[in-house]
Amino acid sequence: MTIDLPKPIANYFKADKKNGEAIVACFSDEAVVKDEGQTHTGLDAIKQWKANASTKYTYTVEPMSLRESEEQMIVTGLVAGNFPGSPVNLQYVFKLDGDKITALEITL
């Protein structure tokens, strides 16, 4: 299934297949990522978050749906990999400013 994602979000999912440098390019300087009960603020912290996730897990994400709510975009993604409970649908809640992501929260 292919969905039409806004460019910053499409870039995020493409970069997620790569490395921390690619991910960081998707975010604004003061962006915040919340994932697995932790908050990562700023580009250095986001780069470290991606590096840690990449060494901890091998996974793929297939965006399945997109909906807009107030000031955010919510993508449901099917995530499969070498983690307990795989595969699972996760919610990716994005806040955007132009072509950059200012906030991302990943939840069940």
Secondary structure, 3 states (H helix, E strand, C coil): CCCCCCHHHHHHHHHCCCCHHHHHCCEEEEEEEEECCEEEECHHHHHHHHHHHHHHCCEEEEEEEEEEECCEEEEEEEEEECCCCCCEEEEEEEEEECCEEEEEEEEC
